[in-house]
Amino acid sequence: MRTLALALLACFVPLTHAGEAVVERFNYVMADEQRREQASLAGQERAVFCSYCHGETGNSKRKHIPNLAGQNPRYLFHAFEKFASGERTDFVMSKLAQNLSMEERVNIAVFFSQQKVNPPEGATDAALRNTGEKIFQSTCTGCHGAHAEGMETMPRLAGQPDEYIRKALTRFRENDPSRAGSVMIGVASHLSAADVEALAAYLSQLKLTPAEEMANINRLRKTSAAAQ
């Protein structure tokens, strides 16, 4: 319980990597529809290399790669910055992030944040999904939201590929060095392999209602302005 409490507190720590200039840029872009559209179009142009793995609209083409659609733009920027600084490493992402300017990272993040998550394909065992839902509701909502829609510093999990969720949770659970320092290590250490399977089944099939999706989009547009 103490580990979970510390993890929940860490969810609300400000983005230490995002300086004042970045915060101001997000506030400026997200506060106006025309500026959002301009940033999104510029981001779409620059995100052509992202589309090979993450899809043209941020809906992953491979089950082991995460969706970027519908994510909070500041969360996405923060992820780019970690790859650029070497805090996180990936053969493709590390090189790509290092070649992006601050403005390009902002624009790409805005573009993907404005895209809709495609409905998940396939079906999973109902009992397994129910178990996953119970685990999620008792453990994960404080950071990832009641509908797994994500928050400013935590990713959206609803509709993510099951293989990606399984792989990510297993890395945290096994204290993978590439995830060192993440609050998720403490949380995932309490999960069994069966819990991981249940969460992957539940989250990969989780769809927000149209009203919940619209509320999430509106929240994303206002998050940066509210952060001032």
Buried (B, 14 or more C-beta within 10 A) or exposed (E): EEEBEEBBEBBEEEBEBBEEEBBEBBBBBBBEEEEBEBBBEBBBEBBEBBEEBBBEBBBBEEBBBBBBBBBBBBBBBBBBBBBBEEEBEEEEBBEBBEEBEBBBBBBBBBBBBBBBBBEBEEEBEEEBBEBBBEBBEEBBEBBBBEBBBBBBBBBBBBBBBBBBBBBBBBBBBEEBEEBEEBBBBBBBEEBEEEBBBBBBBBBBBBBBEEEBBEBBBEBBBEBBBEBE
